[in-house]
Amino acid sequence: MMVTNLLLALVAAIVVTTLAAIAIRDQRRLASQRRGLLDQVSDILDNSRVHLARDGFPMLDGNLSDGRRLRIELIADTLVCRRLPQLWLKLTLAEHSPQNRPSIGALARPTGAEFYSLVHDLPEWLPPPRTDTSMLMRGDGTATAAEVERSGSIFSALFRNPAVKEAVITAKGVRLIRQVAEGDRGAHLLLRQVRFPLEAVSPDLLRTAIAEAQLLSEALADSNTKTRTTEPMEAGE
């Protein structure tokens, strides 16, 4: 009996050790995969620099050809129940100098759990354009009716692509959030792990996101001729 118990304990110890080794190996592989997610797109920007965020996902800083600063971040979103984890690409384009325009933005398919959203921080609720996509549109209270209408048209056009989640225009820059990948169903449902079936962000995806951000940047270009008394909100990083 004692020998049997010792054998069972030995087998259990071997199993636990093996599982721990597999888990460590998988975590290292996952960390290595995450670090390389932006490797294929760093050459798109001038003066590009890649560094890691606290969660192990890479961040990319660089400049467009016109010198404007661009930051690319990856956000793992696991907060919404009954939905697979989402990997978002957050693009922040900073203007050369603050523009005389309102802060105004839209969020597609809002749930209230978008911890990464700038739109939730804007104080004024605005009527969104009529689209097939549910949309939350808010501003800082300084936009004219014409600016609201023009911005709404841009947001409506962008959100025709279901990958676009948020678009924001502010005095100091613009923000765009786009879906990159959806979590692996098996890993999430069976193991409660966050794994994305993605080797790297494609250059085409980033170029598309940059073009969309530039469209946002130009949307209210004629607002610079107006006088605005309220200080616009910053496009945080």
C-alpha positions in Angstrom: 0.0 0.0 0.0 2.8 2.4 0.9 4.6 1.6 -2.3 1.4 2.3 -4.3 1.0 5.6 -2.6 4.6 6.5 -3.3 4.2 5.6 -6.9 1.0 7.7 -7.2 2.7 10.6 -5.6 5.7 10.3 -7.9 3.4 10.1 -11.0 1.4 13.2 -9.7 4.7 15.1 -9.2 5.9 14.2 -12.7 2.5 15.3 -14.2 2.6 18.6 -12.3 6.2 19.3 -13.3 5.5 18.5 -16.9 2.4 20.7 -17.0 4.3 23.5 -15.4 7.1 23.2 -18.0 4.6 23.2 -20.8 2.9 26.3 -19.4 6.2 28.1 -19.0 7.2 27.2 -22.6 3.8 28.4 -23.9 4.1 31.7 -22.0 7.6 32.3 -23.4 6.4 31.5 -26.9 3.4 33.8 -26.5 5.6 36.6 -25.2 8.0 36.2 -28.1 5.1 36.2 -30.6 3.7 39.4 -29.0 7.0 41.2 -29.2 7.1 40.7 -33.0 3.6 41.9 -33.8 4.8 45.2 -35.2 8.0 44.1 -36.8 6.6 44.1 -40.4 5.3 47.7 -40.1 8.1 49.6 -38.5 9.7 50.5 -41.8 6.5 52.4 -42.8 7.4 55.3 -40.5 10.4 57.5 -40.4 12.6 57.4 -37.2 10.6 54.4 -36.0 11.2 53.0 -32.5 9.6 49.9 -31.1 9.3 49.3 -27.3 7.2 47.1 -25.1 4.2 48.1 -23.0 3.7 46.6 -19.5 1.4 43.9 -20.9 4.1 42.7 -23.3 2.5 44.1 -26.5 4.8 46.3 -28.6 4.3 50.1 -29.2 5.6 51.9 -32.3 6.6 55.5 -32.4 7.7 57.3 -35.6 7.0 60.1 -38.0 5.0 60.4 -41.2 6.8 61.9 -44.3 5.5 65.3 -43.4 7.1 65.1 -39.9 4.0 64.6 -37.8 4.4 62.2 -34.9 2.5 58.9 -34.9 2.1 56.3 -32.2 0.8 52.8 -32.7 -0.3 50.7 -29.7 -2.0 47.3 -29.4 -4.7 46.8 -26.8 -6.0 43.4 -25.6 -9.7 43.8 -24.7 -11.1 41.0 -22.5 -13.7 42.9 -20.5 -16.9 42.2 -22.5 -18.7 39.0 -21.4 -20.0 36.5 -23.9 -17.6 37.8 -26.5 -14.1 36.6 -27.6 -11.2 38.8 -26.7 -10.4 41.6 -29.2 -7.0 42.9 -30.2 -7.3 46.6 -31.1 -4.8 48.8 -32.9 -4.8 52.3 -31.4 -3.3 55.0 -33.7 -2.6 58.5 -32.4 -1.6 61.1 -34.9 -0.3 64.4 -33.4 -0.5 67.6 -35.4 2.5 69.9 -35.7 0.7 72.5 -33.6 -2.7 72.7 -31.9 -5.5 73.3 -34.4 -8.5 75.6 -33.8 -11.1 72.9 -34.0 -13.4 71.2 -31.6 -13.0 67.8 -29.9 -15.5 65.5 -31.4 -15.6 61.7 -31.8 -17.7 58.6 -32.4 -17.6 55.1 -31.0 -19.2 52.1 -32.9 -21.2 49.5 -31.1 -20.7 51.0 -27.6 -21.0 48.7 -24.6 -19.7 51.1 -21.8 -16.7 48.8 -21.2 -14.4 50.5 -23.7 -11.7 51.5 -21.2 -9.5 52.7 -24.1 -12.1 55.2 -25.4 -11.7 58.9 -25.7 -15.4 59.4 -26.7 -16.6 58.3 -23.2 -14.6 61.3 -21.7 -16.3 64.0 -23.9 -19.0 65.9 -22.1 -21.6 66.7 -24.8 -23.9 64.1 -26.3 -24.4 64.6 -30.1 -27.0 63.1 -32.5 -25.2 60.5 -34.5 -25.8 60.1 -38.3 -28.3 57.4 -39.4 -26.3 54.3 -40.2 -26.7 50.6 -39.9 -24.2 50.6 -37.1 -25.1 51.7 -33.5 -22.9 54.7 -32.7 -22.2 57.0 -29.8 -21.1 60.5 -30.8 -19.9 63.1 -28.3 -18.0 66.4 -28.3 -16.6 69.0 -26.1 -19.4 71.5 -26.6 -17.6 73.9 -29.0 -18.6 72.4 -32.3 -20.9 74.3 -34.7 -23.8 72.5 -36.3 -21.9 72.4 -39.6 -18.9 70.8 -37.9 -21.1 68.2 -36.2 -22.7 67.4 -39.6 -19.3 67.2 -41.4 -17.8 65.1 -38.7 -20.8 62.8 -38.6 -20.4 62.2 -42.4 -16.8 61.2 -41.9 -17.6 58.9 -39.0 -20.4 57.3 -41.0 -18.1 56.6 -43.9 -15.4 55.1 -41.7 -17.8 52.9 -39.7 -19.0 51.2 -42.9 -15.9 49.1 -42.3 -16.9 47.0 -39.2 -13.2 46.8 -38.2 -13.2 50.5 -37.2 -14.2 51.0 -33.6 -13.5 54.6 -32.7 -12.6 57.8 -34.4 -11.8 61.1 -32.6 -10.8 64.6 -33.7 -9.2 66.9 -31.2 -7.2 70.1 -31.3 -3.8 68.4 -30.9 -4.4 65.3 -33.0 -6.7 62.5 -34.1 -7.3 59.0 -32.7 -8.4 55.9 -34.6 -9.0 52.4 -33.1 -9.3 49.4 -35.4 -9.8 45.7 -34.8 -6.7 43.7 -35.6 -7.7 40.2 -34.5 -10.2 38.2 -32.5 -9.1 35.8 -29.7 -8.7 32.1 -30.3 -12.0 30.5 -29.4 -10.5 27.2 -28.0 -7.9 28.9 -25.8 -10.5 31.3 -24.5 -13.4 28.9 -23.8 -11.4 25.9 -22.6 -8.3 27.4 -21.0 -9.4 31.0 -20.4 -6.3 32.2 -22.1 -6.0 35.3 -24.3 -4.3 34.2 -27.6 -4.7 35.9 -30.9 -4.1 33.9 -34.1 -1.9 36.6 -35.6 1.8 36.5 -36.5 2.2 40.2 -37.3 0.2 43.3 -38.1 0.3 43.6 -41.9 1.7 46.7 -43.6 -1.5 47.1 -45.6 -3.6 47.3 -42.4 -1.4 50.0 -41.0 -1.4 52.0 -44.2 -5.2 51.9 -44.3 -5.3 53.1 -40.7 -2.9 55.9 -41.4 -5.0 57.0 -44.4 -8.1 57.0 -42.3 -6.3 59.1 -39.6 -5.2 61.6 -42.2 -8.9 61.8 -43.4 -9.9 62.7 -39.9 -7.1 65.2 -39.6 -8.4 67.0 -42.7 -12.1 66.8 -41.9 -12.4 70.1 -40.1 -9.5 72.0 -41.8 -11.6 75.2 -42.4 -12.3 75.4 -38.6 -8.9 77.0 -38.2 -10.4 80.3 -39.6 -12.9 80.5 -36.8 -12.4 81.9 -33.3 -13.0 79.4 -30.5 -13.0 80.3 -26.9 -13.1 76.8 -25.2 -9.8 75.0 -24.8 -10.0 71.7 -26.8 -9.3 68.4 -25.3 -6.0 66.8 -25.9 -5.5 63.6 -27.9 -3.9 61.6 -25.1 -1.4 58.9 -25.7 
